[in-house]
Each structure stands twice: as structure tokens, then as C-alpha cells.
Amino acid sequence: MRAQRGAFPDGRTGWLTHLTDGRIEVRSAGSAPAGQINPVAVEAMAGVGVDITAQRPKVRTADAVEASDAVIAVISQSRRPSGDQSGSVVSVMQR
């Protein structure tokens, strides 16, 4: 789940889907998604043989969170308190 869109979330979703060979459903959503998938991510993932062109930005919903077995939240440093430059924080919630 994320608040804003960058190239990395699109790429992470593509990698996880690719690495699990479709054995798990990967959902990616945020509170303020962009209107389109990041073209930088599309190009980067195509360069390693992963097609993410079918992905579409989605709004995070309570229903999607409830339907998930695990939720991984990535909080970028730009969304954290001022002065905290330690990078992204990853939080995992599993039922």
C-alpha cells in the first residue's frame, strides 16, 4: 500500500508476480494513485523480461486490505517526519 506513485512500486509488483510465477495474487494500491503506470518502470522491467504494461494504478480500499492474507506497506522517506533520512520503511501485517 502506498500514498503516492513512483517507478519502484510498479516494478516491485511486477517482480513479485514474475518471481512467484503467478502462484500468489499481488495487489498494489495507494491512497492517491497516478493516472497511469510509470513509464520508467515499464521500460526498466521490460529490460529484464518482465511485462507490467497490463498493470493499472488502483486506490487502496478497506475491502482489498481485508481480503488480503498479508499486507506490505512501504513508506518512502518523503512521507516520513522531517529530518528522517534513513530510507524507506517496510511494515508487514499478516493474518
C-alpha positions as CSV (number, residue, x, y, z in Angstrom):
1,M,0.0,0.0,0.0
2,R,1.4,3.4,-0.8
3,A,0.4,7.1,-0.8
4,Q,2.0,8.2,-4.0
5,R,3.2,6.6,-7.2
6,G,6.8,6.2,-8.3
7,A,8.6,3.7,-10.5
8,F,9.6,1.4,-7.7
9,P,6.1,0.2,-6.6
10,D,5.2,-0.7,-10.2
11,G,8.5,-2.6,-10.5
12,R,8.1,-4.4,-7.2
13,T,4.7,-5.6,-8.1
14,G,6.0,-6.9,-11.4
15,W,8.9,-8.6,-9.8
16,L,6.9,-10.4,-7.2
17,T,4.3,-11.5,-9.8
18,H,7.1,-12.7,-12.0
19,L,9.1,-14.5,-9.3
20,T,6.1,-16.4,-7.9
21,D,5.1,-17.4,-11.4
22,G,1.5,-16.4,-10.7
23,R,1.2,-18.6,-7.7
24,I,0.2,-15.7,-5.5
25,E,-2.1,-12.7,-6.3
26,V,-0.2,-9.5,-5.9
27,R,-2.2,-6.4,-5.3
28,S,-0.7,-2.9,-5.4
29,A,-2.7,0.2,-4.4
30,G,-2.3,3.6,-2.8
31,S,-4.3,6.4,-1.3
32,A,-3.6,8.8,-4.2
33,P,-2.6,6.7,-7.3
34,A,-1.4,8.3,-10.5
35,G,-3.5,8.1,-13.7
36,Q,-1.1,5.7,-15.4
37,I,1.6,3.3,-14.7
38,N,5.1,4.9,-14.5
39,P,6.7,4.6,-18.0
40,V,10.2,4.4,-16.4
41,A,9.1,1.2,-14.5
42,V,7.6,-0.2,-17.7
43,E,10.9,0.3,-19.6
44,A,13.1,-0.9,-16.7
45,M,11.0,-4.1,-16.2
46,A,10.9,-4.8,-20.0
47,G,14.7,-4.6,-19.9
48,V,14.7,-7.7,-17.7
49,G,11.9,-9.5,-19.5
50,V,9.0,-8.6,-17.2
51,D,5.9,-7.1,-18.9
52,I,4.0,-4.8,-16.5
53,T,2.0,-3.0,-19.2
54,A,-1.3,-4.6,-18.0
55,Q,-0.9,-3.1,-14.5
56,R,-3.2,-0.1,-13.7
57,P,-2.9,2.3,-10.7
58,K,-5.6,1.4,-8.1
59,V,-7.0,3.1,-5.0
60,R,-6.4,1.3,-1.7
61,T,-9.7,0.1,-0.2
62,A,-10.6,-1.4,3.2
63,D,-12.1,-4.3,1.3
64,A,-8.9,-5.1,-0.5
65,V,-6.9,-5.0,2.8
66,E,-9.4,-7.2,4.5
67,A,-9.3,-9.7,1.6
68,S,-5.5,-10.0,1.8
69,D,-3.6,-12.7,3.7
70,A,-0.7,-10.3,4.1
71,V,-0.2,-6.5,3.6
72,I,3.2,-5.0,3.0
73,A,3.3,-1.2,3.5
74,V,6.3,0.7,2.1
75,I,6.7,4.2,3.4
76,S,9.1,6.3,1.5
77,Q,11.4,8.8,3.2
78,S,9.5,11.7,1.6
79,R,6.4,10.7,3.6
80,R,8.2,10.4,7.0
81,P,8.8,13.1,9.6
82,S,11.2,15.9,8.6
83,G,14.8,15.1,9.1
84,D,14.5,11.3,8.9
85,Q,16.6,10.3,6.0
86,S,17.0,6.6,6.8
87,G,15.2,5.5,3.6
88,S,12.1,3.5,3.1
89,V,10.3,1.7,5.9
90,V,8.7,-1.7,5.2
91,S,5.9,-2.9,7.5
92,V,4.3,-6.3,7.1
93,M,0.9,-7.3,8.5
94,Q,0.0,-11.0,8.2
95,R,-3.1,-12.7,9.4
